[in-house]
Amino acid sequence: MADIEPLPTRTGAGKLPGVSFHVLLLREELRSGTMAEVAELELGDLRIEVRAGGDALWALIRRPGHGGLALRAAHAIGGCSGVRIRPAGEGEALRVEFTSTMGRHVVVFRLHEGDVPVLRVTARLTPATPLLIPFLARDLYPLDGHDDPAGAIGTVEAAQRGMNAGISYFRLAKPQFGSVLYFQNFTTLNPYFAATGTKPDGAVGGEWPEIGYLPPTASQKGKPPLDPLPEGEEIVVADACLAFHRDADGDEPEMARRYLSLLGAIYRRIDQPPTDYREWVARAERTLHDLDKAPEATIRHYGFRYIHPYTATEYPDSMVQLSVLAAIRDYEAWTGKNIPLFAEFKRGLRKFYDPKLRTIRRYLPNVGKDKDKDAVDSWYLYHPMLNLGRLAIDGDKQAARLFMDSIDFGIEAAHHFDYVWPIQYKITDFSVITASRDEQGLGQTDVGGIYAYVMLQAFELTDDKRFLDEARAAIDATQGMRFNLNYQANLTAWGAAACLRLWRITNEESYLRQSYVYVASFFHNVALWESDIGLAKHYRNFLGVTALHDAPYMAMYECFDSFAAFERFLKDSGPDLDPGVRMLLSEYCRYALDRAWFYYPDALPPEAIADKSRNSYVDRNLCFPVEDLYVDGQQAGQVGQEIYGAGAAFIFASRAFHTVRDAPFRIFCDHFLVASERPADRALSFQLSGGEGCLARLSLIRTGRAKLPAFTVTTAKDEQIEPYSEEAERVEYFVPADGRIGLAW
């Protein structure tokens, strides 16, 4: 028997706290050379050896002289028997078949060359018997220069949060193998989750050196799992992608940009679910009707009309009032018609202003004693200002006065907390009520981003340099947060937009680079998979982001507010923006236009909506979204039906639909139009903002009684694009998402 070696002591990194027997077994197999050779592959400068071990089929990925990784390509309890290489299918580099005590295995390797090389390994299992899965080990182990998983030194920068993307982003520094993004494609694993009754909650992560995917198994609690994989039915049990970068070093912005680049490369290698055209204009009109006519939507105080935060409940709130108000104003500008409800809701805004403190408050002066009227979440001070700023820049003088009357108090708060805000404090004296969200002492870490955006609005309105200096100070204070920057999704999105605006104003590249930190932290909380678990099969969640850094659900308010922020981001960008970042943000917005439809109760079956809500109730007849959708398939609307999310329909309609003057149709596009011109009476040309190689949905929709004309759609190279769907009401095309598109009729 071989002597058991002690765990290595790492200079500057301490000693490993311990390892499981899986690490020891792998180390022993590599050291003894007992693994059977199956095949060898090359991916750029990476050498990949496929070997059959005592309990797994392994892919040993090495960069000669710089260490490597051991990927458990397939669990094979009892060993791999009858290993055979089969003819590879289209896009496959290698197909391996073998049997184990578990059943018959098929493992497919795909190699994707390019600036960012990607390895994809998909394992399928046909169980030989109804197969219970009590436990399976993680699948990824770093290797040092001697193939010792316990000797490699590295850092895990980010790992899966909750039910979001199954990612592990790490760097192997000694030996200097580089940076790696590991991704487990949960979409293809839906049948496994259904068969075993499991959910991939935090399934990708681990502790160095055992990282990667831990297949979810049923909680035993004194008894074994009772949901087997069915006998004789092939099922995908693992679908891993690894994207590689040679460099392990890098400062915070570079590590963020690298993460986004690797994520973008993987995104292009997985199947994305389809989207559908959604009629947001009709939804917006229904929302206006219900805001005006439904007694559950509004309440009167001081002779003014205010919006309920939730169905027939909660006190009027300045964030709620202004979020809906600013969205209605955007829709009003889009329609070119006055919307009386906008003026009516605006009349009561001044009652939120406290002349003693000289700031807008959350509640009206007559708020009930069951509320602490002086308590304010840090972000709640600035979000109403942001929407006041949007109205002010649009020319609203009343909003401009209220905005400028409140701005100095906002600066005073920022100075008091030295740009590091707590969770909640007293607005009267800044005494802290709740300092942090966790034991790390982190408060609302991304408030500095939305604060900076508000300061840049003030700078645009006044040209006063002190506001520009405030924006700089706030963004500079966020340095060092890395993947902990995100507290609330929409705040992080506005922070990214603030960085881009600062870059445009100052021409300092550091702000462009810092924007990548915000975007990376945002995408750390994205569900990069389509769940069929439980009730989730009735709605879509692909590229949905959880509302908070640790929230169990996606929320409509954060969804559409992030969409609005990223529109500003993309319009302030240019050719210097990293292409992977442009692509990911465009894809997020594209899927938001489809996914957000399912927040509305009438788009869900009755059984998918909670019978009871934390805040009042859900009325399926009202055109207001529920607050919460769950990737793990719980009932929607457990938190409530958020009337403050009613602005979503106005935002989506005014951004994605475009009126064509003197034409019997309007345009829908699921990518932003960043420039357009009318070269002739019956011709239009426009530029899209999406990612290279991606496709955008372009729909031409009839607006009157006249029939749709015959259309010609061309690219910048005069290549004609044929429609993929033609109906009396709508003609649809797929066009290059980054292209210059010509339209003639």
C-alpha angles and dihedrals in degrees: 000000000000118000114256110245120218119243111270120255111231118211109236092002103068124224125307109262089226144303135229125246088259089070091047093048092050091048091050093048092050093046095047094045093227096138113107117236114242107165145329127229136181128217111180105301092342121105116208121196116191109207137172114231137182096276106008150028105248135203109205107200114193138173100206111253093005106076124245150209135277112216118193096223092185136359108239109178108201093021137280115296128190095007111195134175110226129198109282119241127225111307092008124123096189138005118195127187128189142140134240135172086279096060138261119340131202117187121186125195121201123188122202116190124197141096087317111034115215129196117198121191120185121188124196126188131197104196117226090214136006094297124212116201111209095164142347125185127242117273110223132069129170117229129211124215090283095049091255112144090196092056101055117103121209149126132247105220098183139358137184117299116208112304095342127111114326096238139146116187113191144150127222104211104170107068091022100238093149138232123325135189113203117196129184111203103224092179091075090044095061092105090053091052091047094049095047097037091235139132127214094235106163089340095149118061127059133162124292123298093019106061139139127061126357104192107232116246131185117275105257103201092180097323133073123252113276102197110088132192102255119258116254096008118116112229134177108245099173136014110177130177124192123192118194137208122182096222123081095177127076142125122256098276091045093051089050093049090046091052091053092046092051092044091050091051091052091045090060091053099055129072111259117211118246124259130216133220110258125202099229094162092062089044090053092051091050090049092053090051094050093045088054103037108027111092089208091064105061144025135195127238128167088359093300131110120241135182122247112233090221134016107302093332148087128046123282110277130198093223090053094045095048097041091057093037095054091047092051089050090054090050091047090054090047094052093042089224132107114254108207092205090065093059092043094053091045095056095074098047096100091063088072090061119100108207091193095056091029095226142101111260132211097241137035117257092257096057113145124265090246087076128067096230092193096053115098134175108231095243091048091071093058107035094069087049090053091056091043086053091051090053092044093052087049088060102264105147096191091054091046092055093048090046095051092042089058101038099086093054089052089054091047090055091049091051093047092055093037089236092300106106128200124223096257137356143168111272091209098062106359092246109160119247098176117012105185145010097223146011090276088071094242116156128182092326099182099049088099088067097056089041089055091050091052090050090052089052088054090049090052091051097045109017085225109154094212089073091052089050090051091052090051093049093050095050092044089054091060093065114118097031094105110171092352091070096095115087100150121011101230093046089054090049093052089048089057089050090050091053091052091048091049090050091052093048099043101026087222110146092208090077093052088051092047089053087066090060090056094045093046091051089049093051091047085073097046122114099229093188141064113245125212093178115132114315092353088090087076095060142027128254106166110140091002115148126217113246095237133022090262102022118134093217146049115241132207096222093056089043099057095034090054088048090055092047093050091050087060090044094053094044090052092048128086142177091309092067113105106260092225091055092050091050095048094048092047091049092049090054092044092055093042089064089058103032096048091064090076094063087076112091093224089061092058131068113251093250091059092064123079117249091218129034132200089233111043115292145303118254110198091200094062120086095228123113127244112244099231139051120172128218089207092059103253119152114284123236098040089135094042147257106301114215086182086068090060090100090073095084092050093049095047094044095048094047103039102036123066128193117223111209115239092000129116093231144051129218127242119192127171090212127064119263105225097180136009140174138185106225092174140007092263100032137077134184126194141169122229125214103215137115126289112263093016127115130232127207112237117189127183109203128196113240104181142022096282117099119255111266124235109276133209116199118188140173126234087269091057091251109152118231118212120218117253093203131028124185134155091257102035142021117198135200139178110225134176107284092219096037139116103241127202121204125189130173 
